[in-house]
Amino acid sequence: MSEKSILDYETVDLDDGDNSVVIIDQTRLPGRTEIIRLHTAKEIWDAIYLLKVRGAPAIGVAAAFGIYVLAKAIVKEGGSGMEFEDFYVKFRKQKEYLDSARPTAVNLSWALNRMEQCCLKAGREEGKNLQQVLDILHKEAVEMKAEDIRVCRAIGENGLSLVKPGDGILTHCNAGQLATCKYGTATAPIYLGQERGYGFRVFADETRPLLQGARLTAYELQSAGVDVTLICDNMSAMVMGNGWVNAVFVGCDRVAANGDVANKIGTSVVAAVAKHYGIPFYVCAPTSTIDLQTPAGKEIKIEQRPEDEVTQMWYKERMAPYGVKVFNPAFDVTDHELVTAIVTEHGIARAPYDQSLAQLCGRKR
Ligand code: MRU
C-alpha cells in the first residue's frame, strides 16, 4: 500500500458530529502532519492568527466552517425558546471576533459576510426557525469549500494557457493546495500541467520569515512529483537572470480595484525583478479576492507581525541582538504596473485593470 501524501489530506474540513473545524496544523509541516480540531472561537481565532491554517482561500473556508460551529453552540446554549434576534446578536459578535484574526486577506471577511447574509435572509427575512437557519449555514459553508475547489481548477486551466511544456516557473510563498481546498491558485497551473505531462521546472522562494515556500510549497510540489528547486528569497534575481524562468505565478490576498495586489512580503521585489528581465508576472486570484471597494493598494491594511518571527523563530538560537528594532510586515503591495495579468476563474484580466476587473466581477454576478 502506498504511503499517504500531504496532498491526500484535506486542508480544511468540518466534522459536524464533533462540532469542530478540522485542519492540518501547517506550523508543524513538513516534519509532522498533525490534524487538529477547533471547537471554540478562541481556538479558531488562534489557528488563523498563528497560521495553523493560512492562505487567503483556506482562511475563508475555515472561517465559514468556524462561524457555523459557533452558531450551533449559540443555539445549544440558548435553548429551545431562543429568538432569532437574540441569536443574531451573539452570532454577529463571534463573526466580528473571527474577522479580527488577520486583516489583509479579504477572503476572511468575504466568507464571514457571506455567512452573515445567509443567516439574515433565512432568520430575519424568511422567518425560518433556528434549526433551519443552522441547516442553511451548514449548506453554505460546505458549498464554499466545493466552490473553492472548482474555482482553483478553473484558475489552473486559465493559467495553463499562459505557459508551455518545459517552462521554468517561479513562485513565492505558498499559494498551493495547503492555502486552498485543492490545487491552490498559483500552483493550479502547475498541478494541471503535471497531470498533462508538461514537465515544468519550478523554483520556490523560501519566503522569509515564516518559510511558507520552503516548508509548504517545496513540500507539496515535491510530493506531487513536480521538478521543484528551493531557493532563498535573495536568489530569485540570479535564477531569473540565468534565463531559467519563463513565468512567475503568485497568489494574492487582496486585489484592489486598480489592479494593485497585496501578497506575501517579498512579492513586489519578485515582480520588479521579473519586469527587469522581461518575464511575465502573473497573479492568480479567485474573484473572491478582488476587492472593488478598495480603490488602490495604498488603502490595503497590511498585517504587522511579532518581531521574534524575524529574530529567532526557526533558529536554534536567537540570530539578532536583543533590543534591535525589527520591521515585520506580513504582506506587501505590488503596483499594478508590474502585473502582467490577473488570472481568475472567470478569465484573465489585463491592464487597464480598473476596467477589466470590474468587467470580470460583473460577469461573475
Ligand atoms: O501569511 P500567509 O501564509 O497566509 O500568506 C499567504 C499568501 O500570501 C498567499 O500567497 C495568498 O494568501 C494566496 S493563497 C492562495
Boltz pocket constraint, residues with backbone or C-beta under 6 A from the ligand:
constraints:
  - pocket:
      binder: B
      contacts: [[A, 51], [A, 53], [A, 54], [A, 55], [A, 56], [A, 57], [A, 105], [A, 172], [A, 173], [A, 174], [A, 175], [A, 176], [A, 179], [A, 180], [A, 184], [A, 185], [A, 186], [A, 212], [A, 250], [A, 251], [A, 252], [A, 253], [A, 263], [A, 264], [A, 265], [A, 284], [A, 330]]
      max_distance: 6.0
